[in-house]
Amino acid sequence: MRITRLADGELFNPPGHTGVGPVRLQGGDATPTDEFSVVLSHYLPGATAGLAPQVSETVYVVLSGALVMTSGGEEATLQPYDSVHFTTGTTRTVENRTHLPASMLVIRATPRTEEQI
């Protein structure tokens, strides 16, 4: 069993994100997890994650607040405990259009290199 306390999570700044405070809880250099990562992302009012392709299969779970997901010309507002799945290569945006913060859990498979395929 490997526990990561929130206070020990790895803070980072992903490209294309504005007003977002992500904390890596599992995966990355700080943990031995190599098949997936788990990130807790906090979106301030007006925060965005710009249009970007998913580097691997990804699931988002909204924990609090409301976030608008846009992909392939479709737009959906996710509320607490709603989730969305994106396949590798799917492009998406994420926006907090409310006046309250929102939090989301991001579970992402680790991208494979050509040698691993």
N, C-alpha and C positions, 0 to 999 in steps of 0.2 A: 504494500500500500504506500502510495506516495501522495502526501498532502501538500498542496500549495495554498498558503494563507493569502488572502487578498492583499495584505500589506507587503507580501513578498513577491507578488506578481511583477512581471517585466513591463514597464511602461515603454511605449514606442510610438512613432509618428508615421503611419502609412502614407505613401504618396497619394495625392488626390483627395485627401480628407481634410475638411475645414470644420473646426469647432467640435472635433471628436476626440475623446480621451480613451484610447484602448489600453487594456491591461491583459497581457498574455498570462493565462493561468496554467496551461499545459502546452507542451510543444516548444519549439524554438531551442535556442542554445542552453537555456537554463534547466531543461528537464530531459529525461531519457526518452520521452515519447517521440516516436519517429513515424507513426502512421497517420497522425492527425494533430491538429492544434485546437485549443479552446481559448477564446478571447472574450472578455467582457468589455463591451464598448459603450461609452456614455456619450450621448448626442445632446449638446446644448440646443436651446431654441435657435432655429435657423441653420443648424449644422448640416453638412452634406458630405456624402461620399460620391465623388464624381463618376461619370460613366467609365467603367472598366470591365474587362473580361475576367471571369473567374479563372484562376490558375489551376483550380482543381474543384472537385465536387464540394459544395458548401451548403450548410444549413444555417439559417438565421432564426433565432427565437427571440421575440420581443418580450422583455421582462416587465417593463413599465413604460408608460407614456404611449405615444403613437408614432410610427414611422411609415413614410410613404416609399414603397419600392416600385421602381419602373424598370421594365425589361421587355424588349421586343415589341414596343408600342403599347404594352399593357401597364396599367398603373393600379396599385392596390395599397390601401392603408391597413397596416397590421397593428393590432391592439395587443395588450398583455396576453401572453401564452399562445398567440398565433405564431406559426412558423412558415418559412418558405424554403424550398430546395432549389438550388441552381446547379446545372450540370457544368462540367468543364467547358470553358470558352464562352458561356453565356454572358452577355454584357448586362450591367445593371447600374442603377443609381439608387442612393438612399438619402432621404431628406426628413428632417424634423421640421414640419411646418407649423408646429404649435408654439405656445408660449411657456411650455413646461419641458424640463429635461426628459429624455427617454434613455432606456438602457436595453441592450440587446446582447445575447450570447451568440457567438459565431463559432461554429464547429466546422472545421475545414480539413479535408484529407490532405496529406502532404503531397505536393506535386512530384511526379515521377520524372526522372531523367531518362534519356534515350537508353542508357546502359541498363536501367532497371526494367525496361519494357521487354 
